[in-house]
């Protein structure tokens, strides 16, 4: 079972690598719609907020760029999910290899 699981992990890691290679532009953060006059919901604008290198940043986003920014944020979230899964699989793979080496 251990050798079979090792092969499953290796195949999944290869699939993750392929999906990571297919990711296009990305950026972290969250995009929110703000209002200059919140009570009357007038003067809408978009704001991108994120933390990078332990510094919080905020950028204004033009309305014609909102769709592209949302796509980049989604790509970044997918990147984070895939790399987290890769790390988990790498740990499991390492443990199984050590266990298999001890059995022989």
Buried (B, 14 or more C-beta within 10 A) or exposed (E): EEEEEBEEBEEBBEEBEEBEEEBEEBBBBEBEEEEEEEEEEEEEEBBBEBEEEEEEEEEEBEEEBBEEBBBBBEBBEBBEEBEEBBEEBEEBBEEBBEEEEEEE
